[in-house]
């Protein structure tokens, strides 16, 4: 038995820009949490990233679907971590918003923005 969480984050970046931002954020999170997880894996199939994480003897997974104007993040937590679902949802939402924040618009000519 698991606990499902869905987070949606609107954006106006288009698929390619949003996908590049999500990819950068996932890499950043893997570096930042490397000492806290036993294993993490990210794989892409088209515009959908599948993320698998093992920590504290538990495995969690997520699918991040990148649409032209929305990210849909579906997370499956094992029942032992279900009590943390509210906190997990907040962290995921914050990280997704952070990933899309710099140069929020695809028409933004910010110097910080990178080409996908």
N, CA, C and O atoms as a GROMACS GRO file, in nm:
protein
  464
    1UNK      N    1   0.085  -0.119   0.000
    1UNK     CA    2   0.000   0.000   0.000
    1UNK      C    3   0.089   0.124   0.000
    1UNK      O    4   0.188   0.132   0.073
    2UNK      N    5   0.053   0.220  -0.082
    2UNK     CA    6   0.133   0.342  -0.090
    2UNK      C    7   0.043   0.464  -0.084
    2UNK      O    8  -0.080   0.453  -0.090
    3UNK      N    9   0.106   0.578  -0.072
    3UNK     CA   10   0.034   0.705  -0.066
    3UNK      C   11   0.071   0.786  -0.190
    3UNK      O   12   0.189   0.808  -0.217
    4UNK      N   13  -0.029   0.829  -0.264
    4UNK     CA   14  -0.005   0.905  -0.387
    4UNK      C   15  -0.021   1.054  -0.362
    4UNK      O   16  -0.114   1.097  -0.293
    5UNK      N   17   0.070   1.132  -0.418
    5UNK     CA   18   0.066   1.278  -0.410
    5UNK      C   19   0.077   1.329  -0.554
    5UNK      O   20   0.155   1.277  -0.633
    6UNK      N   21   0.000   1.430  -0.586
    6UNK     CA   22   0.013   1.496  -0.716
    6UNK      C   23   0.035   1.645  -0.693
    6UNK      O   24  -0.039   1.710  -0.619
    7UNK      N   25   0.137   1.698  -0.758
    7UNK     CA   26   0.168   1.841  -0.753
    7UNK      C   27   0.166   1.892  -0.896
    7UNK      O   28   0.225   1.831  -0.985
    8UNK      N   29   0.098   2.004  -0.919
    8UNK     CA   30   0.100   2.067  -1.051
    8UNK      C   31   0.159   2.207  -1.037
    8UNK      O   32   0.130   2.279  -0.942
    9UNK      N   33   0.241   2.243  -1.135
    9UNK     CA   34   0.307   2.374  -1.134
    9UNK      C   35   0.290   2.436  -1.272
    9UNK      O   36   0.346   2.385  -1.370
   10UNK      N   37   0.214   2.545  -1.282
   10UNK     CA   38   0.199   2.611  -1.411
   10UNK      C   39   0.326   2.686  -1.451
   10UNK      O   40   0.402   2.731  -1.365
   11UNK      N   41   0.348   2.700  -1.581
   11UNK     CA   42   0.462   2.777  -1.631
   11UNK      C   43   0.429   2.826  -1.771
   11UNK      O   44   0.330   2.783  -1.831
   12UNK      N   45   0.511   2.915  -1.822
   12UNK     CA   46   0.492   2.962  -1.960
   12UNK      C   47   0.621   2.946  -2.040
   12UNK      O   48   0.652   3.028  -2.127
   13UNK      N   49   0.696   2.841  -2.010
   13UNK     CA   50   0.828   2.821  -2.071
   13UNK      C   51   0.826   2.734  -2.196
   13UNK      O   52   0.923   2.732  -2.271
   14UNK      N   53   0.719   2.662  -2.219
   14UNK     CA   54   0.719   2.564  -2.327
   14UNK      C   55   0.785   2.436  -2.280
   14UNK      O   56   0.850   2.433  -2.175
   15UNK      N   57   0.770   2.330  -2.356
   15UNK     CA   58   0.818   2.199  -2.314
   15UNK      C   59   0.970   2.193  -2.302
   15UNK      O   60   1.022   2.148  -2.200
   16UNK      N   61   1.043   2.238  -2.404
   16UNK     CA   62   1.189   2.224  -2.404
   16UNK      C   63   1.256   2.301  -2.291
   16UNK      O   64   1.343   2.248  -2.222
   17UNK      N   65   1.214   2.427  -2.271
   17UNK     CA   66   1.273   2.506  -2.162
   17UNK      C   67   1.240   2.444  -2.027
   17UNK      O   68   1.328   2.430  -1.942
   18UNK      N   69   1.115   2.408  -2.007
   18UNK     CA   70   1.075   2.350  -1.879
   18UNK      C   71   1.147   2.218  -1.854
   18UNK      O   72   1.190   2.191  -1.742
   19UNK      N   73   1.161   2.137  -1.957
   19UNK     CA   74   1.231   2.009  -1.943
   19UNK      C   75   1.378   2.032  -1.904
   19UNK      O   76   1.431   1.961  -1.819
   20UNK      N   77   1.442   2.129  -1.966
   20UNK     CA   78   1.581   2.162  -1.932
   20UNK      C   79   1.591   2.206  -1.786
   20UNK      O   80   1.684   2.166  -1.716
   21UNK      N   81   1.498   2.289  -1.741
   21UNK     CA   82   1.499   2.336  -1.603
   21UNK      C   83   1.476   2.222  -1.505
   21UNK      O   84   1.544   2.213  -1.402
   22UNK      N   85   1.382   2.134  -1.537
   22UNK     CA   86   1.355   2.019  -1.450
   22UNK      C   87   1.478   1.930  -1.442
   22UNK      O   88   1.515   1.885  -1.333
   23UNK      N   89   1.541   1.906  -1.554
   23UNK     CA   90   1.661   1.823  -1.557
   23UNK      C   91   1.772   1.882  -1.471
   23UNK      O   92   1.837   1.810  -1.395
   24UNK      N   93   1.793   2.013  -1.482
   24UNK     CA   94   1.894   2.081  -1.400
   24UNK      C   95   1.861   2.067  -1.252
   24UNK      O   96   1.949   2.040  -1.170
   25UNK      N   97   1.734   2.086  -1.216
   25UNK     CA   98   1.694   2.079  -1.076
   25UNK      C   99   1.709   1.938  -1.021
   25UNK      O  100   1.750   1.920  -0.906
   26UNK      N  101   1.677   1.837  -1.100
   26UNK     CA  102   1.693   1.699  -1.054
   26UNK      C  103   1.840   1.668  -1.029
   26UNK      O  104   1.874   1.602  -0.930
   27UNK      N  105   1.928   1.714  -1.117
   27UNK     CA  106   2.072   1.693  -1.098
   27UNK      C  107   2.119   1.764  -0.971
   27UNK      O  108   2.197   1.707  -0.894
   28UNK      N  109   2.073   1.885  -0.950
   28UNK     CA  110   2.108   1.961  -0.830
   28UNK      C  111   2.061   1.889  -0.703
   28UNK      O  112   2.135   1.879  -0.606
   29UNK      N  113   1.940   1.838  -0.706
   29UNK     CA  114   1.887   1.768  -0.589
   29UNK      C  115   1.964   1.640  -0.562
   29UNK      O  116   1.988   1.605  -0.446
   30UNK      N  117   2.004   1.568  -0.668
   30UNK     CA  118   2.084   1.447  -0.649
   30UNK      C  119   2.216   1.480  -0.580
   30UNK      O  120   2.260   1.406  -0.492
   31UNK      N  121   2.279   1.590  -0.619
   31UNK     CA  122   2.406   1.632  -0.555
   31UNK      C  123   2.384   1.671  -0.410
   31UNK      O  124   2.462   1.633  -0.323
   32UNK      N  125   2.277   1.748  -0.384
   32UNK     CA  126   2.253   1.798  -0.249
   32UNK      C  127   2.213   1.689  -0.150
   32UNK      O  128   2.244   1.699  -0.032
   33UNK      N  129   2.145   1.586  -0.197
   33UNK     CA  130   2.093   1.484  -0.106
   33UNK      C  131   2.169   1.352  -0.116
   33UNK      O  132   2.123   1.251  -0.064
   34UNK      N  133   2.285   1.351  -0.182
   34UNK     CA  134   2.358   1.227  -0.205
   34UNK      C  135   2.393   1.154  -0.075
   34UNK      O  136   2.396   1.031  -0.072
   35UNK      N  137   2.418   1.229   0.032
   35UNK     CA  138   2.454   1.166   0.159
   35UNK      C  139   2.332   1.120   0.239
   35UNK      O  140   2.348   1.056   0.343
   36UNK      N  141   2.212   1.150   0.193
   36UNK     CA  142   2.091   1.116   0.266
   36UNK      C  143   2.013   1.001   0.203
   36UNK      O  144   1.920   0.948   0.264
   37UNK      N  145   2.049   0.963   0.082
   37UNK     CA  146   1.977   0.856   0.013
   37UNK      C  147   2.071   0.742  -0.022
   37UNK      O  148   2.189   0.764  -0.051
   38UNK      N  149   2.018   0.621  -0.020
   38UNK     CA  150   2.099   0.504  -0.055
   38UNK      C  151   2.116   0.494  -0.206
   38UNK      O  152   2.220   0.447  -0.256
   39UNK      N  153   2.014   0.537  -0.280
   39UNK     CA  154   2.018   0.526  -0.426
   39UNK      C  155   1.918   0.624  -0.486
   39UNK      O  156   1.808   0.642  -0.434
   40UNK      N  157   1.957   0.687  -0.595
   40UNK     CA  158   1.862   0.769  -0.670
   40UNK      C  159   1.889   0.750  -0.819
   40UNK      O  160   2.003   0.732  -0.862
   41UNK      N  161   1.783   0.754  -0.895
   41UNK     CA  162   1.793   0.728  -1.038
   41UNK      C  163   1.690   0.814  -1.111
   41UNK      O  164   1.574   0.823  -1.069
   42UNK      N  165   1.732   0.875  -1.220
   42UNK     CA  166   1.642   0.955  -1.303
   42UNK      C  167   1.655   0.905  -1.446
   42UNK      O  168   1.765   0.892  -1.499
   43UNK      N  169   1.541   0.877  -1.509
   43UNK     CA  170   1.543   0.838  -1.650
   43UNK      C  171   1.433   0.915  -1.723
   43UNK      O  172   1.326   0.942  -1.668
   44UNK      N  173   1.462   0.950  -1.846
   44UNK     CA  174   1.367   1.026  -1.929
   44UNK      C  175   1.317   0.939  -2.042
   44UNK      O  176   1.395   0.866  -2.105
   45UNK      N  177   1.189   0.947  -2.069
   45UNK     CA  178   1.130   0.888  -2.188
   45UNK      C  179   1.039   0.995  -2.247
   45UNK      O  180   0.930   1.020  -2.197
   46UNK      N  181   1.087   1.057  -2.354
   46UNK     CA  182   1.014   1.170  -2.410
   46UNK      C  183   1.014   1.286  -2.312
   46UNK      O  184   1.119   1.330  -2.267
   47UNK      N  185   0.896   1.334  -2.279
   47UNK     CA  186   0.883   1.448  -2.188
   47UNK      C  187   0.842   1.406  -2.047
   47UNK      O  188   0.788   1.486  -1.970
   48UNK      N  189   0.869   1.279  -2.013
   48UNK     CA  190   0.835   1.227  -1.881
   48UNK      C  191   0.962   1.175  -1.813
   48UNK      O  192   1.031   1.089  -1.866
   49UNK      N  193   0.989   1.230  -1.695
   49UNK     CA  194   1.102   1.183  -1.615
   49UNK      C  195   1.049   1.088  -1.508
   49UNK      O  196   0.948   1.117  -1.443
   50UNK      N  197   1.116   0.976  -1.492
   50UNK     CA  198   1.084   0.884  -1.384
   50UNK      C  199   1.198   0.892  -1.284
   50UNK      O  200   1.315   0.877  -1.319
   51UNK      N  201   1.162   0.917  -1.159
   51UNK     CA  202   1.260   0.933  -1.052
   51UNK      C  203   1.236   0.823  -0.949
   51UNK      O  204   1.123   0.802  -0.905
   52UNK      N  205   1.343   0.754  -0.912
   52UNK     CA  206   1.334   0.651  -0.808
   52UNK      C  207   1.438   0.684  -0.701
   52UNK      O  208   1.553   0.713  -0.731
   53UNK      N  209   1.393   0.678  -0.576
   53UNK     CA  210   1.481   0.710  -0.463
   53UNK      C  211   1.464   0.603  -0.356
   53UNK      O  212   1.352   0.561  -0.326
   54UNK      N  213   1.576   0.559  -0.300
   54UNK     CA  214   1.573   0.467  -0.186
   54UNK      C  215   1.643   0.535  -0.070
   54UNK      O  216   1.757   0.581  -0.083
   55UNK      N  217   1.574   0.541   0.043
   55UNK     CA  218   1.631   0.602   0.163
   55UNK      C  219   1.564   0.541   0.285
   55UNK      O  220   1.445   0.507   0.281
   56UNK      N  221   1.638   0.527   0.392
   56UNK     CA  222   1.584   0.475   0.517
   56UNK      C  223   1.515   0.340   0.497
   56UNK      O  224   1.416   0.310   0.564
   57UNK      N  225   1.567   0.260   0.406
   57UNK     CA  226   1.509   0.129   0.380
   57UNK      C  227   1.377   0.133   0.304
   57UNK      O  228   1.309   0.031   0.294
   58UNK      N  229   1.340   0.248   0.252
   58UNK     CA  230   1.214   0.265   0.180
   58UNK      C  231   1.242   0.314   0.038
   58UNK      O  232   1.343   0.381   0.013
   59UNK      N  233   1.153   0.280  -0.054
   59UNK     CA  234   1.166   0.326  -0.192
   59UNK      C  235   1.046   0.413  -0.228
   59UNK      O  236   0.932   0.381  -0.195
   60UNK      N  237   1.074   0.523  -0.294
   60UNK     CA  238   0.970   0.613  -0.343
   60UNK      C  239   0.996   0.639  -0.490
   60UNK      O  240   1.110   0.630  -0.536
   61UNK      N  241   0.890   0.670  -0.563
   61UNK     CA  242   0.907   0.700  -0.705
   61UNK      C  243   0.819   0.818  -0.744
   61UNK      O  244   0.722   0.850  -0.676
   62UNK      N  245   0.856   0.880  -0.854
   62UNK     CA  246   0.778   0.993  -0.905
   62UNK      C  247   0.787   0.994  -1.056
   62UNK      O  248   0.886   0.950  -1.115
   63UNK      N  249   0.683   1.045  -1.118
   63UNK     CA  250   0.684   1.073  -1.260
   63UNK      C  251   0.658   1.221  -1.278
   63UNK      O  252   0.562   1.275  -1.224
   64UNK      N  253   0.745   1.285  -1.354
   64UNK     CA  254   0.730   1.428  -1.382
   64UNK      C  255   0.696   1.440  -1.530
   64UNK      O  256   0.778   1.410  -1.617
   65UNK      N  257   0.576   1.486  -1.557
   65UNK     CA  258   0.532   1.504  -1.694
   65UNK      C  259   0.543   1.652  -1.728
   65UNK      O  260   0.481   1.736  -1.663
   66UNK      N  261   0.622   1.682  -1.831
   66UNK     CA  262   0.643   1.820  -1.873
   66UNK      C  263   0.549   1.850  -1.989
   66UNK      O  264   0.562   1.793  -2.098
   67UNK      N  265   0.456   1.940  -1.965
   67UNK     CA  266   0.363   1.986  -2.068
   67UNK      C  267   0.400   2.128  -2.107
   67UNK      O  268   0.481   2.190  -2.038
   68UNK      N  269   0.344   2.182  -2.213
   68UNK     CA  270   0.384   2.314  -2.261
   68UNK      C  271   0.358   2.424  -2.160
   68UNK      O  272   0.426   2.527  -2.163
   69UNK      N  273   0.262   2.407  -2.070
   69UNK     CA  274   0.229   2.512  -1.974
   69UNK      C  275   0.212   2.462  -1.831
   69UNK      O  276   0.162   2.534  -1.745
   70UNK      N  277   0.255   2.337  -1.805
   70UNK     CA  278   0.231   2.277  -1.674
   70UNK      C  279   0.328   2.163  -1.649
   70UNK      O  280   0.361   2.087  -1.740
   71UNK      N  281   0.373   2.152  -1.524
   71UNK     CA  282   0.442   2.031  -1.478
   71UNK      C  283   0.342   1.953  -1.396
   71UNK      O  284   0.272   2.010  -1.312
   72UNK      N  285   0.334   1.823  -1.419
   72UNK     CA  286   0.252   1.737  -1.335
   72UNK      C  287   0.347   1.637  -1.271
   72UNK      O  288   0.416   1.561  -1.339
   73UNK      N  289   0.350   1.639  -1.138
   73UNK     CA  290   0.441   1.552  -1.064
   73UNK      C  291   0.357   1.456  -0.982
   73UNK      O  292   0.285   1.496  -0.891
   74UNK      N  293   0.368   1.327  -1.015
   74UNK     CA  294   0.295   1.221  -0.945
   74UNK      C  295   0.395   1.142  -0.862
   74UNK      O  296   0.489   1.084  -0.917
   75UNK      N  297   0.374   1.139  -0.731
   75UNK     CA  298   0.468   1.077  -0.638
   75UNK      C  299   0.400   0.961  -0.568
   75UNK      O  300   0.285   0.971  -0.526
   76UNK      N  301   0.473   0.851  -0.555
   76UNK     CA  302   0.426   0.735  -0.480
   76UNK      C  303   0.518   0.716  -0.360
   76UNK      O  304   0.637   0.686  -0.376
   77UNK      N  305   0.463   0.733  -0.241
   77UNK     CA  306   0.538   0.711  -0.118
   77UNK      C  307   0.497   0.577  -0.058
   77UNK      O  308   0.379   0.542  -0.062
   78UNK      N  309   0.591   0.502  -0.001
   78UNK     CA  310   0.552   0.379   0.069
   78UNK      C  311   0.470   0.414   0.193
   78UNK      O  312   0.479   0.526   0.244
   79UNK      N  313   0.391   0.321   0.240
   79UNK     CA  314   0.300   0.350   0.351
   79UNK      C  315   0.373   0.396   0.476
   79UNK      O  316   0.317   0.473   0.554
   80UNK      N  317   0.497   0.352   0.497
   80UNK     CA  318   0.571   0.397   0.615
   80UNK      C  319   0.602   0.546   0.611
   80UNK      O  320   0.622   0.609   0.716
   81UNK      N  321   0.607   0.604   0.493
   81UNK     CA  322   0.637   0.746   0.479
   81UNK      C  323   0.511   0.830   0.452
   81UNK      O  324   0.521   0.951   0.430
   82UNK      N  325   0.395   0.767   0.454
   82UNK     CA  326   0.270   0.838   0.425
   82UNK      C  327   0.247   0.956   0.520
   82UNK      O  328   0.190   1.057   0.480
   83UNK      N  329   0.292   0.944   0.643
   83UNK     CA  330   0.274   1.053   0.740
   83UNK      C  331   0.351   1.178   0.699
   83UNK      O  332   0.320   1.288   0.744
   84UNK      N  333   0.451   1.162   0.615
   84UNK     CA  334   0.533   1.275   0.570
   84UNK      C  335   0.483   1.334   0.438
   84UNK      O  336   0.548   1.423   0.382
   85UNK      N  337   0.370   1.288   0.389
   85UNK     CA  338   0.324   1.330   0.256
   85UNK      C  339   0.304   1.481   0.245
   85UNK      O  340   0.334   1.539   0.140
   86UNK      N  341   0.255   1.546   0.349
   86UNK     CA  342   0.237   1.692   0.345
   86UNK      C  343   0.370   1.764   0.330
   86UNK      O  344   0.382   1.857   0.250
   87UNK      N  345   0.469   1.722   0.407
   87UNK     CA  346   0.602   1.783   0.399
   87UNK      C  347   0.667   1.755   0.264
   87UNK      O  348   0.730   1.843   0.206
   88UNK      N  349   0.652   1.632   0.214
   88UNK     CA  350   0.707   1.596   0.084
   88UNK      C  351   0.644   1.681  -0.025
   88UNK      O  352   0.713   1.729  -0.115
   89UNK      N  353   0.513   1.700  -0.018
   89UNK     CA  354   0.443   1.780  -0.118
   89UNK      C  355   0.495   1.924  -0.118
   89UNK      O  356   0.511   1.983  -0.225
   90UNK      N  357   0.520   1.980  -0.001
   90UNK     CA  358   0.572   2.117   0.008
   90UNK      C  359   0.712   2.127  -0.052
   90UNK      O  360   0.741   2.221  -0.126
   91UNK      N  361   0.798   2.031  -0.021
   91UNK     CA  362   0.935   2.032  -0.073
   91UNK      C  363   0.934   2.019  -0.225
   91UNK      O  364   1.006   2.091  -0.294
   92UNK      N  365   0.854   1.928  -0.277
   92UNK     CA  366   0.846   1.907  -0.422
   92UNK      C  367   0.794   2.033  -0.491
   92UNK      O  368   0.848   2.075  -0.593
   93UNK      N  369   0.690   2.092  -0.435
   93UNK     CA  370   0.632   2.213  -0.494
   93UNK      C  371   0.734   2.327  -0.493
   93UNK      O  372   0.747   2.399  -0.593
   94UNK      N  373   0.805   2.344  -0.383
   94UNK     CA  374   0.906   2.450  -0.372
   94UNK      C  375   1.018   2.428  -0.474
   94UNK      O  376   1.059   2.522  -0.542
   95UNK      N  377   1.067   2.304  -0.486
   95UNK     CA  378   1.174   2.275  -0.580
   95UNK      C  379   1.130   2.292  -0.725
   95UNK      O  380   1.206   2.341  -0.808
   96UNK      N  381   1.008   2.253  -0.755
   96UNK     CA  382   0.957   2.269  -0.892
   96UNK      C  383   0.944   2.417  -0.926
   96UNK      O  384   0.981   2.459  -1.036
   97UNK      N  385   0.892   2.495  -0.833
   97UNK     CA  386   0.880   2.639  -0.857
   97UNK      C  387   1.017   2.704  -0.872
   97UNK      O  388   1.035   2.792  -0.955
   98UNK      N  389   1.114   2.660  -0.791
   98UNK     CA  390   1.250   2.713  -0.800
   98UNK      C  391   1.311   2.680  -0.936
   98UNK      O  392   1.378   2.764  -0.996
   99UNK      N  393   1.288   2.560  -0.984
   99UNK     CA  394   1.343   2.519  -1.114
   99UNK      C  395   1.290   2.605  -1.228
   99UNK      O  396   1.361   2.630  -1.325
  100UNK      N  397   1.166   2.650  -1.217
  100UNK     CA  398   1.104   2.725  -1.325
  100UNK      C  399   1.113   2.875  -1.307
  100UNK      O  400   1.075   2.950  -1.397
  101UNK      N  401   1.162   2.921  -1.193
  101UNK     CA  402   1.157   3.063  -1.159
  101UNK      C  403   1.253   3.150  -1.240
  101UNK      O  404   1.211   3.254  -1.290
  102UNK      N  405   1.378   3.112  -1.256
  102UNK     CA  406   1.476   3.196  -1.324
  102UNK      C  407   1.435   3.212  -1.470
  102UNK      O  408   1.419   3.113  -1.542
  103UNK      N  409   1.417   3.336  -1.512
  103UNK     CA  410   1.373   3.359  -1.648
  103UNK      C  411   1.238   3.296  -1.672
  103UNK      O  412   1.218   3.226  -1.771
  104UNK      N  413   1.145   3.321  -1.582
  104UNK     CA  414   1.014   3.255  -1.582
  104UNK      C  415   0.950   3.245  -1.720
  104UNK      O  416   0.890   3.143  -1.754
  105UNK      N  417   0.963   3.349  -1.798
  105UNK     CA  418   0.901   3.348  -1.930
  105UNK      C  419   1.003   3.310  -2.037
  105UNK      O  420   1.120   3.348  -2.028
  106UNK      N  421   0.959   3.236  -2.137
  106UNK     CA  422   1.050   3.202  -2.246
  106UNK      C  423   1.091   3.325  -2.326
  106UNK      O  424   1.186   3.320  -2.403
  107UNK      N  425   1.019   3.435  -2.308
  107UNK     CA  426   1.052   3.560  -2.375
  107UNK      C  427   1.147   3.646  -2.292
  107UNK      O  428   1.187   3.754  -2.336
  108UNK      N  429   1.182   3.600  -2.173
  108UNK     CA  430   1.273   3.671  -2.084
  108UNK      C  431   1.414   3.665  -2.142
  108UNK      O  432   1.460   3.558  -2.181
  109UNK      N  433   1.482   3.777  -2.147
  109UNK     CA  434   1.618   3.778  -2.202
  109UNK      C  435   1.722   3.784  -2.091
  109UNK      O  436   1.831   3.838  -2.111
  110UNK      N  437   1.690   3.730  -1.975
  110UNK     CA  438   1.780   3.731  -1.860
  110UNK      C  439   1.915   3.668  -1.894
  110UNK      O  440   1.921   3.568  -1.966
  111UNK      N  441   2.021   3.728  -1.844
  111UNK     CA  442   2.156   3.677  -1.868
  111UNK      C  443   2.177   3.543  -1.797
  111UNK      O  444   2.264   3.466  -1.836
  112UNK      N  445   2.096   3.515  -1.692
  112UNK     CA  446   2.111   3.391  -1.618
  112UNK      C  447   2.052   3.272  -1.693
  112UNK      O  448   2.077   3.157  -1.656
  113UNK      N  449   1.977   3.297  -1.793
  113UNK     CA  450   1.906   3.192  -1.862
  113UNK      C  451   1.998   3.116  -1.956
  113UNK      O  452   2.080   3.176  -2.026
  114UNK      N  453   1.984   2.986  -1.958
  114UNK     CA  454   2.064   2.902  -2.045
  114UNK      C  455   1.976   2.845  -2.155
  114UNK      O  456   1.857   2.824  -2.135
  115UNK      N  457   2.035   2.822  -2.269
  115UNK     CA  458   1.962   2.761  -2.380
  115UNK      C  459   1.949   2.612  -2.354
  115UNK      O  460   2.046   2.547  -2.315
  116UNK      N  461   1.828   2.556  -2.374
  116UNK     CA  462   1.812   2.411  -2.350
  116UNK      C  463   1.887   2.328  -2.452
  116UNK      O  464   1.884   2.205  -2.446
   0.00000   0.00000   0.00000
